[in-house]
Each structure stands twice: as structure tokens, then as C-alpha cells.
Amino acid sequence: MMVTTIAQDRQETVATIEALEKRLLWLSAWTIHNANNIRKKRDGLKVGGHQASCASMTAIMAALYFHALRPQDKVAVKPHGGPLLHAIHYLLGNQTLDKLQRFRGLGGVQSYPSRTKDTIPVDFSTGSVGLGVAVTAFTSLVQDYLIAHGQVREEDAGRMIALMGDAELDEGNIYECLIEGYKHDLRNCWWIVDYNRQSLDATTADRMFRRFDDIFETCGWRVVTLKYGKLQRAAFARPGGKAIEDWIENCPNAEFAALTYQGGPAWRERLLADLGKNAAAKKLIGSFDDEQLAELMTNLGGHCVETLMDAFDACDDDRPTLFIAYTVKGHGLPLAGHKDNHSGMMNNPQMEQFRASMGIAEGQEWEPYGGLGDNVAARLDAFVHQSALALKAAEPVAPAVPVPARFPVPEGAEQSTQAAFGRVLLDIAKSGEELADRIVTTAPDVTQTTNLGAFVNQRGLFRRQELADVFHKAKIPSAQKWAAHAAGQHIELGIAENNFFIALTSLGLAAPHFGTRLLPVGTVYDPFVSRGLDALNYGCYQDARFLLVGTPAGLTLAAEGGAHQSINTPLIGMGQPNLAYYEPAYADEVALFMRWAFDHMQQPDGSSVYLRLSTRSIPQIARADDGWEADALKGGYWLRAPGPDATAAIAFTGVVAPEALAAWEQLADDIPGLGLLAVTSPDVLHRGWSARRAARWEGKASEPSHVETLLSALAPGAGLVTVLDGSPGALSWLGGVKGMRVSPLGTDRFGQTGDLPDLYRTYRLDTDAIVDAAAELFLED
């Protein structure tokens, strides 16, 4: 009797989730239709949306969210499945009708799930293809780090789940992530593939069959393939069914899609043509009418709620698992199977037909359970509000980690900013402060060459299983102490910069995800920031908080040549939202900016921080007091204040400070009152200037920006020489603030090998170039 009761309860659950699946299909399709065909358009442009992509994975999301998901689990939703996520939260009461009606409009539901722009709970922003998948693996690693460090209980560990389209399996960062996950013994991670075998342009190559299985299994993943649904498996068990199963197995993806679009009569004609000589198969085919035959042939595993539930239930452990759920793109819609359905949408007659098939009366389109009786609606609503998603608590607010009022400044008459960074970090590691325990470092195979080594020696590498330093045990002299253990605070990564930035993203979201704060510090060769730009932008978009250190910058890897010299990274720092860029020249600036960064990363209105550093050792300067610090944090300060009615100034950023200072000393007698401006952050200065102008346009009260205040010390029409080891555009805009003449210096060509004096002379960054540029300001055209 008990077995019967359990089976009955199971079937009732299946039926309930199938009913919810239909609601999600309707609401997602109607939301997109409303935005494109009902809501007035002022610009005449297509709003867009992906009805077929939503329909492809409706059953997957229904089974996951209303059966398999636990409160501690987190999900990255396939970008084009975003309307389904909002439909789920609409049923839960978390999403408003107003926002659904403004889908892809200002203030409405975002095109793709967004942690920062949407008002419903979103675990991971998605939209940049593949990155929303890889982030779940690194978040699993972060969870393991927190468990090992006593910040999360093992029994509270959740699964990090990615819902992905099969086209995302073309993305290289997926496989970079896969390899890194294998090295770190990844666990508690599910990737669920909506395997509809259609991408934007074409159907998936047939020869990819079983290749994904091989790749993932090699990397230690369990692969669960859900090809056939319950209806199909039942038919295959009947006489003649094996022939139909074999036919499906061998049917090319493109032909399967085309037959799906053509429907029952086409399925019958093709199956009889190929299997008509098999009497049992012919009889089996004849036992279905056209509508039933079409339903049978498209009853793939990814559309069968019961099959999905069984598969999810069978993987109740922490092994990483890839579910390949076969689906039909546009399943249940008139667009199903058509090769152009990626961006296609139902027209008005098709939508009317779809509405009728759903039993929804005109005017009831937005009703959460429209077309259903009151009893059924009440039962579904109760089921939804008893789901794990409904019981999931709001994201926690993690307490702040105290930051000391000041960091000690490394001593030394000559220092590089990179070396100063390493020494400040080492001092923190030795301090015994809580801050030291919350810092976690990482680098894409450049730990030693970016001066993280001392911190790692002090705090150790993180591994869940202890790993001895073989060289140390063998008493072989080495500056590196590479002992790895659960208490370690450095996560060693391979050389893939995409992995590096996604790891920083996951670490930088520890506070909202797990309720405990980490302060991630990542170092990378500055020219290779560009290799991970998509992932960097992805992390900043969802407001992850981390300290990025790009070093060495500019031409300072002189002997390595142009491939290892960075030109445009100052412009990246200026242009990237949610990233504050500073470029210190001196060790005391490094200490100041690092202290500010660890505090700023924790502020509600804070952001990530990017420090652009150098290996070039330069003479340090004596400070009369600390009055320069406040201005330095605002983006710039007068290293040599201009005299009254000064007609010129030199503005420099970063490591070219010695050349700028030497030029100032040469020119000071010839140009009375010449100023020397240390621009510590072109980014912060420019943002302040832009904010001042925006406030004026918006009718808000505003004070002069810091850059306006600085340059007001010069006479009207004064000239500026700007110089930095990077793109001259990062500083040449200063002339526009007060209408000043500018003579800009910087690097805007690919570098070459050489020593630094030769390169600075060749690319006009030396003292003579600055003197010449100053003279240019006073020459006749």
C-alpha cells in the first residue's frame, strides 16, 4: 500500500510540474509577444526575445526549480531563457506585472538575467556566452574554500548549476574552465545542456555525437544523457519500436529539425518510406494519428518532466555532472524545429492559435493561472509556494572586515610599485589582523613574477587535500614554499586569463552568495588584461568586488618586446564600469591605494579596483606631510604646485615620474610658476568631471570636480604636457576641462625589444621628449 501511495504522490507531482511547465511556456511566450507586437514602439525597431529558446528548456526549468532545487543551490540561467526565470518569479509573486509588460524596456525585465539590473533574485548574471556557465564551477571552488576555512558548513553546501544552450559548448572558456576544475577536484556542480542541436546559424554537426561525453568524462565528470522521454521509451518497448529507436539514433540533426517543423504528416511519410517494409514498425506507426505521432517523435528526454526528475534524483551526491538533455528548439510552438527560429517569433495569428490551445481567454493573458479552474489554480499556487525556491532566503548582507587606518609604507630609497605591492601584502599577511585572514590571492601562472610569492610563502596554497612541497622536503634551496593545504589562501591557476577573471568574479561574490566576505587580490601581466576582457567585464557587470593588479605595465618589460608591453590598459581602466583604476608612481601611493581599495571593495556603493604597476625601480620622494593623500585618492595632486598665473604644467601618470620631475627641474627657470601634476587616476578624475557635467544637465546641484579645481590653479589658456607609459588618450582629455592647449606624450604603437632608456627615447617618454613637448606649447603654428 505504501509503495502505491508513493507512486501516486510521484505521479501527482509529475502532473503538477507538467501543468506548471505549460504556464511557464505561455507566460514567457506572451511576455515576448507583448513587447514586440502589442506594446507601442517609438523607434520602429524589433524589441527581440527568444520564444523558441525558452520553449526549448521549459520542462528542464520546471523540473529543476519545482523539484530538484534546494534552498542552498544557485543557478545560472541560459541567457535566452531569461523570460522563463521571470515567469517563475511571477508565479511566486516576486515579479510584477508592470515589469513583465516592460520586458526589454527601460525599468522593465532585462533581456538576460542580471544581478544588478533585475529586481528578482538572480544568482548569476548571464548574457556573455559561456561565462555564466564557467562561473558556477569557480563558485563551487569558492564554496569549498569557505568550507575549508570554517566560513560555510559542509552540510550547507549547495550545488552550483548552469543551464546552458548547446551552442555554448563551442565556447573555448568552457574547456579552459573544465581543465581548471579537474585540477582542483571540482564538486557540487551541475551543467544542464539544452541540447536542441540548433544555434543561431545552423544545426549542430552530427559528428559531435558522444564527443562531449568523452571530453567531460575524461575530466572526471559524470555524463547523463537524456535522449528519450517516457512516451518514446514505452513505444520502443513495443513490437517494431526498436526500429524506430534506431531510426532516430541515425537521423541527422538537420533532418530531425525539418521534420519537426513539418509535423505529423511529414513524420509519417518519412518513417513509412524508411521503415515501411518492417511490418511491426509499420503497424506501430499506424497506431498513432498525425498529432500523436508528432508528439511521440518529439518526446525527447529534455521535454519529459518525469525523465528529468528521475535523472536529477539519481545524482544525489557531490560529483560534477553534465546532463545532456535532448530537446527541440521551439517545442510546443509553431516555430518548433525551423532553422530560423532562434530570433523568430510567433505572428499574431499564430499567437491566437497558441492562446486557444492553452485555453486562455482574451484579456486573461497575464493571469498567473489563466485558463485553469479555481481548484487547479489554487493547487498549483500552493505547490509553487511550497517549493525550495519559495523557501530560499534573501541574499545575506555580510559584515564588513575591518581595515587598518593606514598601511606601513615599504622602506627604500628606490623601489618599484610592483615590489612595494608585494611588501605591503606581506606586511598584511604577518599582521595578525582579520583583514589578512580574508584576503585570498590568485594569478594565471604568474604568482612569482607579479610579487605574490611572499604572501603565498606566508599563507600557503589552498588545496582541499594537503600537498607537500617536494623541493622543500628534499632540502633543495628555493625561494618558493609551495606547500598546499586547506588553510592556504592562494588559489593557483593555469595561464588562462578567462579563468583568472571568472575566479575573481566568484571570489568577489562570496559576500552575497555565502554571507561571508572575501577580499580577492588577483595579479596578471598588464598586457594580458586584454586576454580576459570579456570575463573582466562580466565580473564588473554583476558587481563582484576584487582588487586587480596589472603588472608590469607599459614598456617596462622592455626586453620581452611588443607582445609583452601594454598600451591601451589605461583606457580599459577608464572605460570599464564598476572598476576604479589607479596608477601609482611611488611606494607610499601604493600603500595608500591598497588600503583604500580594501575598504572601497566593501562599501555598498563601492566597486572593484585596478592598480596598474611597474617593475621599474625609481627614486622615492620625501613628503613634508600627508596633505597630498586626499587629493591623490581623488585622482591627482600637485607634486610641484604651480605659481600664480602659471602658463604651463606637466601632468604625468605612474612610472614616468622621474622623467617628468627632471623635465620640471630643467624648465622651472624658463617657465615661471610651472606646475607638476601627479595624475594618480585618469579614471577617477574623468568620472568626477563627467559626473559634474551630468549633474548640470539633470538640474542637480553640483560642486566643481576635482580636476577642475586642480587646473583652476593655472592661468586661463595655459598649456599642458601630458605623459604616461600608455595610451596618450588617457591624459590628453585634460585640455578639454578648461580649454587648454595640450602636447600629449605616450605610447600608441606596438613596442619592440630593447632596454628601457632606448625605448623611452624611441617612444618619446624621456626627459628630452617632455622638454620638447613643453617648448611646442609656446611655438607658433
N, C-alpha and C positions, 0 to 999 in steps of 0.2 A: 504493500500500500504506500509506504514512504517513497519507494522508487518512483511509483506512478505520480505521486504528488510533486516530487522534484521535477519530473519530466514535464508535467503540466505547467508548473511555475516557469520552467525554462521556455516552453512554447509561448506562454503568455508574455514573457519578457521579449522574446523574438518578435512577436506580433506588435507589441507596443513600440519597439525600436523601429520596426518597418513603417509603422504609421508616422513616427517622428521623422523618418527619412523623407517621406513624401512631403511633410510640412517644410523641411529644410530645402528640398528641391524647389518647391513652389516659391517660398519667400526669397530665396537667392535669385531665382529667375525673374521674379516680379520686381525686385529692387533694381536690377539692371535694366529691365524693360522700362520701368518708370523713368529712370534717369535719361534714357535715350529716346523714348517715344512719347512720353506724356509731359514731363517737365519742360517748360519753355526754355529754348536755347537762345541766348543773346548773341553768341558768336557764330552760330551755324555749324559748329564743329561736333564731330562724334564724341560722345562722352566716354564710351567704351565700357568694358566689363567683360567677363568671360563666362557666359552661361554654360557653354559646353564643358569647360574645365571644372566648374562647380558640380555639374551633373555627374562628371566622371568619378568624383570621390564622395558623393553624398552618403552612400552607405558606409564607407570607411569612417567618415567623421561621426556618423550617428552611432555606430558600434563602439567607436573609441570613446567618445565623450559621454555616452549614456550607459556604458557597460564596463569598459576596461580601465578607464581613467581613475586614478586615485587622487585624493586632495594634494598630495605632495608631488605629483607628477607635473611636468611642464612640457608645453607643446609649441613647436614652431610650425605654423600652418603654411602650406603651399601658398605662395603669393596670390595666385589666381583663384584660390579657394577662400579668399577673404570674406566674400559675401556670406558664405556658409557659417563662418565663425560669428559674424554679426547676427545672423538668423538664430543661431543657438542662444546667444545672449539676449536676443529679443524675446525668445520663449521664456528665458529666465527672468525677464524684467530688468536686465542690466542695460539694454539698448533702447533708445527712444524711437518712436515713430518718426519724429522730426528729422533725426539724423539719418535714418534709413531713406527717407524721402529726399534727402540732400546728398545721397551717395555720389562721391566724386565731385561734390560741390563744396564751396567754402563753408567750413564749420560742420560739414557732414561726415559720414563714414569715409575713411581714407580708401584709396584704391587698393592698397595692400596693408595687412595688419601692421600697426605701428604702436610701439610702447609709448611714444611721446605725443602723438597726434590724435590717437583714438581715445575715447573715454571709457571703453570697456576694458576689462583686464586682458592684457596682451603679454604673454611671457617673453616672446622674442619678436622683434621686428623682422619682417621678411620683405623681399622685393628684389634685392640684388641676387640673381640666380645662384644657388648653391651655397651661399654664405649662411643662410638661415638653416641649412642642414648641418653644416660643419660646426656651427656654434653649439649645437646640442652635445656633440662629443666633447668639446672643451669644457662645457658647463658640467658634464659628468665628471671630468677630471678635477674641476674646481670643487665639486661636491666631495670627492674623495680626499682632496687636500684638507678641506674643512673638517671632515670626519677624523682624519689622522691627527689634526691639531686640536681636537676636542671642541670644535665650534658647532658641529652638527652630530646628532646621534646616528649610529649605524641603522637603527630601526626606523629612523625617519627618512632614510634615503629614498629619493624619488627617481623615477625614470625620466630621462630627457628624450623627448620624442620628436622626430621630424616627419612631417607629412610632405612628400615631395613628388613632383612630376617626374616621369621617366626621362624627360629631356634634360633634367638637372644632372643626370648621370653622365652627361657629356662634359660637365664642368671639371676642369683639372683640379680645383681646390678640394673637390670631394675626395680625390685619391690621395692628395697630399695629407689631408686630414686622416684618412683611413690608415696610412702608414704610421703617422704620429700616434694615433690611438693604439695601434698594435704595440708600439714601443712602450707605452705607458699602461698596458694591461687594462684597456678600456672596459668598463662595465656599466650597467644600468642605462643603456642607450638603445632605443628602437628607432629605426628608419623605416618608414612605411611608404613604399613606392606605388603611386597611382600609375600602374603600367598599362596605359591606354595605347601605347605604341604610336602616338601621333605627337609631333612637335609643331612648331609654328609653320614650318615649310613643308614637312614631309612626314611619312611614316617611318618608324624605326627599322633599321636594317635587320633583316631576318637572321643574318649570321650572328647577331648578338645573343641569340638564344643560348642560355646556360653560361655565357661569358661572365655576366655579373655575379652569378653564383660562385664561379671559380675564384674570381678576384676577392670577394668578401670572405669566402671560406678560408682562403689562404691567409687572410689577416685575422683569423680566429673568430669570425662572426658565424652565428647560426643563420642559415638562409631558409626561410619558409616561403614556399611558392604556393600561392592561392590562385590556381588557374581555373578551376571548375566550381560552380555553385551547386547547391543541393539538387536543383531540378536536373541539371546535366548529369550529375553522378547517378541519380536514380535512372535516368534514361540509358546511360551507358551500361547499367546492370541488366537491362532488358535484352532479349534477343535482337541482334543487329546493332546494339548500342556500341559495341567495340569498334565497329566500322566507322561510325560517326565520330567517336573519340579520336581514332587515328586520322580521320579526315581533318578534324580541327587542328590536331597536332602539326599537320603538314601544310596547312593553309597559310599562304603568305600574308603578312600583316596588312598590306595594301588591299588585297582582295577581300579579306575579312571585313575591313572597314567599309569597302564599297558595298558589299552585300548587306551589311548592317543598315546602311543608308537606304538601300533599295527596298528592304523589308521582306515580309513573309513570302510573297510570290517568287521573288528572286532567289531566296534561300531554297525554296522547294525545287525550282528549276535546276539550280546548280547541284544540289545534293542528289537529285534523281539522275542527272546526267553523269555524275561521277560514281554513284553507288547503286544505280537502278538495277544492275544485274545481281545485286545481293538481295535475295528475296526477303530475308529477315529485316535488313536495313530499310528496304523499300516499304515494308509493312509498318515499321516503326515510324518512319517519316509520315506515312499516310494517316497515322493515328492522331496527328496534330492538325488543327486548322491553321491558316496562314498566320493569324495573330499569335497563336500558341507556339508555332514553330519559330517565329521571330523571337519570342520571349525565351524559348529554350536555348536557341543558339547564342543569345547574348547574356545568358545567366552565368556570367563568369564569376570567379571567386570574389573579386572586389566589389561585386554588386549583391552578394548574398550575405545578409546580416548574420545568419546563423553560422555560416562558414567563417566569417570574420571573428565572431565571438569565440568560437571553438579554438581558432588559431591563437588569439590573444590569451585565452585562458591557459593554453598549453605551454606558454612561455613565462611561467611564474617563477623566474629566477633572475639573477643579475647579469646573465650573459648577453653581450651585444647581439642584437637580432635585426636582420633585414627581412622585412615582409615584402615580397613581390606580389602585389595584388593585381591580377589581370582585370582590366576594365575596358569599357567602350567610351570613348570621348563623346560627351553629349547624351549619355544613356538616359532614356526616358523622354527625350526631347525630339522634335522633328529634325534636329541637326545631327542626330547621332550618326557617327561614322564618316560624315563628309569631310574630305581632306581640308576644306577651307573653314572648318567650324571653330578654329582657335579664337578668332576675333569676331566670328559671325554671331548674329543674334536673331531670335525669332521676330518675324514681322508681325504686324497687328493681327491678320487672320490666323496665323499660327498660334499666337498667344491666346486668341479667343478659343481656339480648339483645345489648347492645353488647359485653359481655365475650366472649360466644360468637362474635360476628362478628370479634373480634380474635384469636380462638384462644387466649385466656388461661385457663389452668386456675384453678379456685378455690384460693386460697392463694398464687398466684403474682402477685397484682396489683401488688406493689411491686417485682418483679424488673425491673431496667432493660431487659432484652430478653426479657421473658416471652412465651411463645407462639412463639418462634423456635428453630430448631435451633442447636446449639452453633457450627457453622461460620458460620452467618449472624450470630449474636450476636458472635462474635469479629471478623468482618469489619467490622461496624458500630462496634464498640467501638474498633477500630484507626483507623477513619476519623474518629471523633469526636475521638480524642486526637491526631490529626494536623492538626486544624483550626486556623485562626488564633486562635480563642478559647482553645484549649488552650495555645497558644504565647504568649499575652498575659502580660506580666509583671505582677506585683503593682503597685499604685499606689505611686509613689515617695514617699519622705519628703524634702521639700525642706529644705535647710539654712536656718537662721534668718538673718534680716537684722539686723545689729547696730543697736541703738537707743542713742543717747547717754544718759548718766546723767541729764542734765537738758536741758530746752529753755529758752532765754533767755525771760524774761518781757518782753512788749512794754511800753515805757515810755509814760507818760502819766497825768496826774492824773485824767482822766476818760476812760473807754473803755467800749465795748460789748463783750459777749462775742463777737459776730459779727466785729467788727473785729479783736479780739485773735486769733481763729481764723485770719483771713486773714494776719495779720502773722507768726504762728508758722509757718504753712505756707510763707510767702515766705522766712523765715529758713532753713527746712529746704532749700528749693529752691536757695538760694545757698550752702549749707554745703559742698558737695562730698562729703558723706557718702554711703555706699552707700544709706542709707535714702531719700535724695532721688531716686535713680535708680529705686527700686522703687515709689514712690508713683505711682498713676495716679488721676486725678480725673475725675469726671463729674457732670452735673447735667441735669435736664429743662428746658433752655432758661432757666435762672436762674443762669448762671455768674457774671455780674457782680453781680447783686443779692444774692448769698449770699457775696460776698467771696472767690471763687476766682480773680478776674481777675488778681491779682498773680502767683499761681503759674503761670497759663496764659501770661502775658506772659513769664515767666522760662523756662518749659519747653516751651511750644508746644502746638499742637493735633496730635492724631495723625491722619494720613491715609497710606494706602499710596502714593498719588501726591501729589507736592508741590503745594500750592495757595497761591499768593501772596496776601498781604494787599493787596487792590486799593486801599484807602483809604491805606495806608502808602506804596505805590508812587506814588500821586498826590499825596503830601505833604499830605494832608488831616489836620489835627490830630485825634487820637483817643487816649484812654487805653488802648484795646484794641489789642493786637498779635495779630491773628488769622492769622498765618502757620501753615500746616498742612504737616506733613512726617512722614516715617516715624519720626523720633526723638521726635516730640511725645508728651506724657504726659497730655493731657486728651482724653477722648472726648466729643465734642459730641453731645448727644441732643436730640430733639424733646421736646415738652411732655408726652408720655405717661408718667405715673408708673409704670405697669406695666413699660414698657421699662426705665426707670431702675432699678427694683429687680431685674429679671431680669439686667440688665447687671452690677449689683453682685454678684449671685449668681455669675455666670460668672467675673468677675474674682476673686472671693473663693474660687473653687475652683481657681485656677491651680496652687497647690502640689500637691494630689493628682492633678490631671489632667495636668499637664505637667512636674512635678518642679522647678518654679522658682516662687519666691514673689513675688506682687504684694501691695501694701498699698493697696487701693482706698479712696478717700475720695469719698463722694457727698453733695452738698448738695441740699436741697429745701426749699421753703416748708413750714414746720412744719404748717400746717393741711392741706396736701396729702399728708402722710404717709398719711392715711386713704384716699386715692385708689388707693394701691398696696398696701394691707394684705395682700391675698391673696398677692401676689408677695413681699412682705417676709417673711411667714410661711413661704413656700416656700423662700426662701433660708436662713432660720434653721433650718428643719427639716432641711436637708441639711448643716448646719454650715459654710456658706460664711462667710468672715471678711471683714468690711469695717467701715469707720467711716462711720456715717450721721450727717449733721449737719442737724438740722431748725431752720430759722431764717427769719425771726424768729418767735418763739413768743408765745403768749398774745394779749393785746390790743395788742401793740406795733406792729402795722400798723394803728394807730388809724384813720387817715383812710380806709382801704380797706374798713372795715365788717366785719360779721359773717362774710361769706363768706371773708375772709382772716385770721380770727382763730381760733387753735386753743384748744380747751377740754380735750379728752379725751386728748391725746397723752401726758401723764404716765402715765395709766392704761394706755395702749398699751405704753409703755416698761416699766412694771411687770409687765404680764401676758404679754409676749412671751418665750417661752423662747429661750435662746441669743442673748440681746441684753441687754447691760448698759447701763442708762440712767443718765446723769449730767446734772445741770443746774447748771452753774457760775454764780456771781454775778460773779466778779472775773477779771481777766486772768491772774493767777498761777494760779488754779484751771484756767483753760483750758489753759495750758501744761502743768500737772501732768497733767491728764486725757488730753491728746493724747499725751504721752509714754507714759503707762501704756497707752493704747489700742493704740498700735503694737506694744508688747511683748505685751500680752494677746492680741491677734489671732493671734499666732504660737505661743502655748502649747498643748500637747496638750489641756489642759482649759480652754482659752480660749473666746472667743465673739466675735461682732460687738459693736460698741459704738455707742450712740446718744447724741449730745450735743444737748441742747435749748438753743438760743442765742437771743439777743435783739439787736435793733438799738438798744436804749435805752442811751445812754451814761450811766454812773453814776460817782460819785466812787470812786476806789480807796482801799484802806485800807493803812496801814503795818503790817508784820509785825515782831514782835520777833525771831522766828527761824522756822525751818521745821518746828517741832514739830507744827504743825497738819496737815501734809501726810498723814501716815499715817492719821489719823482721817478726813480728807477722802476718801481713797481707799476707806475702809471705809463711807462713806455719810454721814458727818456729823461736825461738830466744834463745840465751844463757841467761838463768836466772842466772847462775853462769858460767862465761866464763872459758874455760879450760886454764891451764897454758901451757908454752912452752913444746912441745913434750909430751903432756898428753897421757897416755896409756889407758885411760878409760873415759867413760862418762855415765851418766844416762839420758835416754830420756823418758820423760813422756808426757801423754796427759790428760788434764782435771782434774777431781776432786781428783785424787790421788796425787796432788801436795804436800800436807803436808807430806805424806809418802816418796815421792821422795826427798823432801827438808831435812827431818830428816835423811834419809839414807845418803845423801850427806854430812851432817854435821858429821855423825859418821865416814865416810870413808875418808874424806878430808885429814886427817893426814896420813892415811895409804897408800893412792894412790895419790901421788903428782900430782897436776895440774888437779885433777878430775873435769870434766865439768858437768853441769846440763842443759840439753836442754829441753826447753818447746816446744813441738810439738803442735802447735795450730791447724794445719790442716794436718793430714796424706794425705788427698786428694790433696790439693794444692801442697804439697811437691812432691808427687808421679807424678802428672801430669806434673810438671815442669821438673822432671828427665826424664820422658818418652818423653816429647817434645824435650828435648836436644838430646836424642838418635835418635829420628825420624829425626831431622834436619840433623844430621850427615849422616844418611842413604840416605836422599834425596838430599844431596850435598848442603845444605843451611848453611849459616854462623850461628854460634850459640855461645852463651856465656855459661859458666858453670851454671848449675842450682843452685837454692838457697840451696838445700840440699847438693850439692857437696861443695859449698862454706862453709857452716856451718861445715861439717865434715872434711874439709881440715884443720881445726884448731887442729885436733888430729894427733898424730903420726901415720905413716903407721902401719897397723896391730893392731891398738888399739881395745879395746873391748867395746861393748855397752850392757848395761842393758836397755831393753825397758819395759815399764809398762803402762797400761791403764785399766780402768774398762770396758773392752770389749774384743773382739777377739784379741789375741796377734798377729795375722797375719797383723793387721792394722799398726804395727810398726816394726815387725821383719824383714821386707824387707830392712830396713835401712842398715843392714850389707852388702847388695849387692852393695851399692853405691860405697864404697871404699874397698871392700873386707875385712870387719871387722868381728871379732867374735861377736856373739850375744847370750845373755842369755835373752830370752823373757818371760815376765810375762803378764798375762791377764786371762780372763775368757773364757774357751772353753767347759764348762759343764753347764748343767741346774743348776740354783741356788736352794736354799731352804730357808725356813724361818729362821729368827734369827735376832740379832741386827748387826749393821754394823761392830763393832770390831770383832765379831765372824766370820762373813762372809769374811771379808778381810783377817783374819788369815787362814781360811779354804781354801779359793781360792787363797792364796798366792799373796795378793796385799798389805800387810802391810810392815812396815819398815824392819822388820826382813827378810822378803822374798827378799826384794831388796838387803839388805846387803849380804844375802846368794848367790843371783844370781851374785853379783859382785865378790864374792870370787870364784865362779865357773869359771869365766873367766880366773883365774890365776892358776887353778889347773891342774895337769897333767891328761891326758885322762886315 
